[in-house]
Amino acid sequence: MAMTTIKVPTELRDRLAARAKQDHITLAAAIAKALDEAEERQFWDAVRDENARMTEEERGEYLHDSTLLDDLDDPGDEAISSRGGW
């Protein structure tokens, strides 16, 4: 794995170090985790924005989209829930 050095203010390095210590991970993992979380927030913000722009007609089309129902008849779901897996 290639490594590099980045210059960050001491305060930021200290914040990263504190977070990494709290989560029992490396500085690199703390940075990766922060980026992953930021990207996930950005994704869900975009989903919320797109849903907010939808008309009632467009929302109704989702309710009748049979491709969204494909997984509802999965027999494995019953087996998992009967074992208390859900």
C-alpha positions as CSV (number, residue, x, y, z in Angstrom):
1,M,0.0,0.0,0.0
2,A,1.4,3.4,-1.0
3,M,1.7,5.9,1.8
4,T,1.8,9.6,1.8
5,T,2.1,12.5,4.3
6,I,-0.4,15.3,4.5
7,K,0.0,18.5,6.4
8,V,-2.8,19.4,8.7
9,P,-3.1,21.9,11.5
10,T,-2.1,20.5,14.9
11,E,-5.7,21.0,16.2
12,L,-7.1,18.8,13.4
13,R,-4.5,16.2,14.0
14,D,-5.4,16.2,17.7
15,R,-9.1,15.9,16.9
16,L,-8.4,12.9,14.6
17,A,-6.1,11.3,17.1
18,A,-8.8,11.6,19.8
19,R,-11.5,10.1,17.6
20,A,-9.2,7.3,16.5
21,K,-8.4,6.5,20.1
22,Q,-12.0,6.6,21.1
23,D,-12.9,4.2,18.3
24,H,-9.8,2.1,18.8
25,I,-8.7,2.6,15.1
26,T,-5.8,4.1,13.3
27,L,-5.7,7.7,12.1
28,A,-6.1,6.5,8.5
29,A,-9.2,4.5,9.5
30,A,-10.6,7.5,11.3
31,I,-10.2,9.6,8.2
32,A,-11.8,6.9,6.0
33,K,-14.7,6.5,8.5
34,A,-15.3,10.2,8.4
35,L,-15.3,10.3,4.6
36,D,-17.6,7.2,4.4
37,E,-20.1,8.9,6.8
38,A,-20.0,12.2,4.9
39,E,-20.6,10.3,1.6
40,E,-23.5,8.4,3.1
41,R,-25.0,11.6,4.5
42,Q,-24.6,13.2,1.0
43,F,-26.3,10.2,-0.6
44,W,-29.3,10.3,1.7
45,D,-29.6,14.1,1.4
46,A,-29.8,13.7,-2.3
47,V,-32.5,10.9,-1.9
48,R,-34.5,13.3,0.4
49,D,-34.1,16.1,-2.1
50,E,-35.2,14.0,-5.0
51,N,-38.2,12.6,-3.0
52,A,-39.2,16.1,-2.1
53,R,-39.3,17.2,-5.7
54,M,-41.5,14.2,-6.7
55,T,-45.1,14.9,-7.6
56,E,-47.9,12.8,-6.1
57,E,-48.3,11.1,-9.4
58,E,-44.6,10.1,-9.4
59,R,-44.9,8.8,-5.9
60,G,-47.9,6.7,-6.9
61,E,-45.9,5.1,-9.7
62,Y,-43.5,3.7,-7.1
63,L,-46.4,2.2,-5.2
64,H,-47.3,0.2,-8.3
65,D,-43.8,-0.7,-9.4
66,S,-43.8,-4.5,-9.3
67,T,-40.0,-4.7,-9.4
68,L,-40.0,-3.3,-5.8
69,L,-42.1,-6.3,-4.7
70,D,-39.7,-9.0,-5.9
71,D,-38.2,-9.6,-2.5
72,L,-41.4,-9.7,-0.5
73,D,-42.0,-13.4,-1.2
74,D,-38.6,-14.6,-0.1
75,P,-39.2,-17.8,1.9
76,G,-36.0,-17.2,3.8
77,D,-37.5,-14.1,5.4
78,E,-40.0,-16.3,7.3
79,A,-37.3,-18.7,8.5
80,I,-35.1,-15.9,9.7
81,S,-37.9,-14.1,11.6
82,S,-39.2,-17.3,13.1
83,R,-35.8,-17.9,14.6
84,G,-35.8,-14.3,16.1
85,G,-33.3,-13.1,13.6
86,W,-35.1,-9.9,12.8
